[in-house]
Amino acid sequence: MAGSLDHIKVLDLSRVLAGPWATQILGDLGAEVIKIERPITGDDTRGWGPPYIKDAQGHDAAAAYYVMTNRNKKSIAIDIAMPEGQDIVRNLIAQSDVVVENYKADGLKKYGLDYDSIKKLHPGIVYCSITGFGQTGPYAHKPGYDLIAQAMAGLMSVTGNPPGTPGDDPMKVGVGVSDLFTGLYATVGILAALRHKEKTGEGQHIDVALLDTTIAMMTNMAQNFLVSGQVPTRIGSAHVNIVPFGTFEVQDGHIIVTVGNDTQFRRLCQVLGAPHLADDSRFHTNSARVTHRAETNAALKPLFMQHKQLELIAALEAALVPVGPIYTVDQVFEDPQVKARNIVKHTDAGGGIQAQIVRNPLVMSGTPIERIQAPPMLGEHTTDILSRLLSLSPEAIADLTARGIVGDKT
């Protein structure tokens, strides 16, 4: 079955995470994604291991990091520092609908591959630039990294244990969420721009920055500050606007409880054997509980400690109180719901090596995401792309390869 974007061709000049995450989504949705990589070394993440997926002989073959963000793409190795390499990229762009790049602002200008240069040749191109700080402003030319964005957007200031408690340093999120947020926003922008192009024929430049997207994803934390002027801080797993919400210790571990309204709180108190708490003026409404956060948690904690994890989860679920366990990653993939959703797929990881991957989470009834092509080996599709799209002869390709302008499969 055809994918939603099987009529779209994407030229991917990005590397590491934010850009490749966006282009992988487009590839999952059916677009033909051509990944431009440096000859010999390729995308930096090819070497970001261990762990590595092993080949049949037990040798390191593909870094897990690279595998998780480069499926459904084709790889062509081109040295864009050389004029002939730049010409090849321009010729490929002429046949593309989308370009995604994550060089520094104006970093591609010296190669004639920046948006202003490209739109003169291809006015309809949808050109997405991903940077740390955007194309404008005093930080535009600074390099951008996920950790810096998490820090400067305030995310680290609200992540971690409360100040004054053990281990209360500001903390980053466990995965590169600023990169991932940016990749998702880039995808949304690209799809919107493609829709605009279908209606008008006009291309456009999409400027998306790690800092901007991470600030946007601060959501209620940012809006609470803008409304109240009060600076939010770290409160562990708790919620700034909802109580009780977070981690509670039980006799044999911990559980998560997320009480979203007063009816759920009353049912929680009933299960815990203390229905009178719901009538206490300090706890009767969520607003009161937020005001009396410490007192609410102090009243509830000893009640949780009277129960065991699985028994309490079952009782709260039966009472329609939102609750769940805290899994380690291995436990995630053993959960029956996760198994039922088939979130893990077995696929070729390149060169005939089998691997497990996490599938795209979208489940689409009309254009299901069925294609899972192995993340490409470096330069795996160089010959195919140059001959099929640019009509270069075998002799011309051999000459470009011999001069180091392009690289063949390595």
Steps between C-alpha positions, in 0.01 A plus 500: 500500500626845409609733778349842562810675363610258229489787247751707700879502463709630792868593487642459850811708573464455875681283749488379864141523635259792445521505120527123453201454733289724275612331179449153647138590573460620143657176379271295720206679338619394157725781376820410314770636730851538359754552777811696399803389704869576507713239323696265730353623833133565430254608767675544837258258666630208294779490758293583810536167678502271674259340475532381144291252309724206418550337162494124441864476612433689823672820387366851564286590199261784578470730798162469670479880506530522121255217443226659708473816288594410142265230374312546173778708344755466222862606547717678247849612601598840355775743590309830489823696561592424138331696217406182316337369817302820537381466140378148570305616805344787304395260226342272757321793664357590159316167510397524865202641685667550837849578632584454867831630639642570844817696430572820691312806374646586158725194528402382151530842341866452409399191303211673322259261671324745732131581454552833324726335244280194451167684466638683193540162333195332654240753624264221606742334742394447862827566680521425873793632703550355849739683732558552868383861511335581167600707198476835680601654832833545680551124547415401143854389416564308819501120478197340658475181702213328674644543850558873445141542380364310802705727726423832334128430451457449875419131466788391724398754763168320548634144465638311798461486875374806691767749611636417843449123462768239417601503135332834432721614211318612183465194279451434131228269376622144444478519120579783258155657511608839361629328186189283481260791560675689222486206262127466560434872454711494183287216366179689573639810328611302196159336461327838530737654245441211259125554530550871426715411201231267365251788510723782373817353351703708746787361702630653821772502762425338837718630784475271804726522806567272794467788747169622355339157497615412849359827637173421320496157663532657844122551457332553838830577674566789264140619497472484879800732524366741237170522689624507859860622482594218735807302391431124500758266645566129538235292675612150404225292340225727630281727286503873553122531445363164623514325840539211565710420197828311494691217659386336822688235694323175590619201698683335210589786268335806348195586292388803302168667580358784288179633654348740249180607675324504836287193429814296438648634824195387695526151350873493580426579865239225512744239364764615749251459785477871585183639336488784753801667334288595201276707729789687664489863389874487427453213253142534376593662166804482277566870556502440875727200460746700290502769769548234768730275295726401793206420730325295230806289430576461871147367558519256208852357529441278806181368341686388187755321720227268627471338155698290257558618145299259286210478744467876526529551124219250447280665763554850363441389141173341611405832662588689178789688660787557251792289620796312359828327577846646438673275250862448417560484124508120495163489677353737242538244224352220713176686570198332335366831367834578336509153347143529377583826324795337319720798579814292439569387146762260369681633198815487293752744649712505184722243338257225593543563874177451694399744771206609709378860472225711650245567226349832407220552757244617243227247415324616183197322356523623141875522443657275764870528565620165374837572343803435718815526293832444673704808593737533206866420500715803421479570127285193443288672236758731341516316169124445481413865569761647266399271217123496554437864590788680330554258209876480560685223320697230683819662373402843633411353839830310512686824424317690778576218740868487406532874564330476841203713401258218576540186701376152425362251752732450800 
